[in-house]
Amino acid sequence: MKRWMHSVRDEKRANAAAVERSELEVAAAHKIQCATRQRQARDRTSALREDKAAKRKELMDREAKLHGSATSIQCMVRQRNARDKLHFLQDQKQSNEKNEAAKKAAEQARRLQELKDIESNKVRTVEEHAAAIKIQCAYRSYNARFEKKWRADNKARGGDGTRPSTTSSRISENSAVAKVHASRLDELRAAELRAQTEDGPNPYAAVSHDEEL
């Protein structure tokens, strides 16, 4: 009986020890499994983080490359615009210089023409004045010679050599003298024209005509 009881007790103790050992093994297995799962989770997290960082870096590199390309294109466009603007300003400056030069040349030509016109007017005025003086001198010379001849003829006819004082006689004499003067001047002008046509202008034509008168 005692042996049986001892055997039962030993068996219970063995069973209890086996149960305790199995519980310890299960707890150890749980700990090992938990540690393994934690390690696996950490590995997956690290892998995900590395993958995310790699993708982010790749995206940043792509954006940087695109930004660099856009910057290069923008720089080229601005350089081309600057060159076009510079060429436009240079062409505009050259055009303005040409216009200014043309205006200055036109102004100088106008002033030169004005000076030429003034000189020609002066020459024409001098020539007209000289011609008027010649005509006046010829007329006065002819009038003086006509008066002298008339007085001589009047004295030869028995007169006193004085001109009549009546108004009607003076008017008739003046009209006759004017007609003679006009015909004589016409003859002088015709002679001058013939001389200019044949031999060119003669500056001493009026003097010679006065001598003939």
Disulfide bonds with the S-S distance in Angstrom:
none
